Amino acid sequence: MNKSALILPALLALSACATKPINTATARSTPYERIYAQELIVSGEGKVELIVARDAGYIASGCMAAVYLDGRKVSAIDNNEKVTFYLMPGRYILGVGPNSDGVGLCRAGAERVRKETEVQVELGKQLKYRMATSANGEISLMPTAF
């Protein structure tokens, strides 16, 4: 059997498993009932918009993820969704990971595999972050232009 005949299907299967970024302008928003810090979704003078978007794709799509701000779970977010917060300027720790309130394997390693990054919120500078999951299931949190 030709090796290239085996390689192409394997590459296609692998690429189909990794998640891909979503457009935050057109993405569906996380429902109100899955936002646990409702005071953070109120815009106002002196506040800055922070958007966290979860990639689309097959990997981990059956489980909710959690969004954290300074260690506090502020939202549960589904595959192909975004959540928008309005924050006062300052320094925050933004985190994402499995939802500790999930069922069965969906909450496995919720604290251990959480990814966090420092976020500097400045007036006039909208922030967008992307939660991605690699083909091997590793979660990433990174700034995005999407």
Residue, then its C-alpha position, 0 to 999 in steps of 0.5 A: m500500500n502506498k504510504s501517501a495514501l495513509i498519510l493524507p487521511a491521517l492529516l485530514a483527521l488530525s486537522a479536523c480535530a483541532t479547534k479554530p478561532i471564531n469571529t467575535a463580531t458574529a459569534r453567539s453570546t453565552p446565555y445570561e444564566r451561565i454568567y455568574a458575575q452579572e455585575l461584569i456584563v454591565s457597560g458604563e463610563g470608564k469601563v473597558e470591553l473584554i471578550v473571551a471567545r471559545d473556539a469552534g471544533y470537535i475537541a472538547s465540544g461536549c463539555m462546558a468550559a469555565v472562565y475565571l477572573d482573579g480566580r473567581k469563576v465568572s462564566a461557563i462557556d460552550n463551544n463556539e461562544k463568546v462572553t463579554f465583560y466590562l471591567m474598570p482599568g487595572r490588572y487582572i488574571l484571566g483564566v480558562g479551563p474545564n468547568s468544575d461544575g461539569v458532569g463526569l469527565c467534563r470536570a476532570g482536572a478543572e483546577r490542574v489544567r486551568k490556563e491563566t494570563e495577566v490582563q492589563v485593562e486600559l481605557g480605550k483599548q478593547l481586549k479579545y482573548r481566545m480559548a483554544t484546544s489542541a488536537n491532544g486536548e491541551i487548553s490555550l488562552m491567547p490574545t486574538a484579533f478575530 
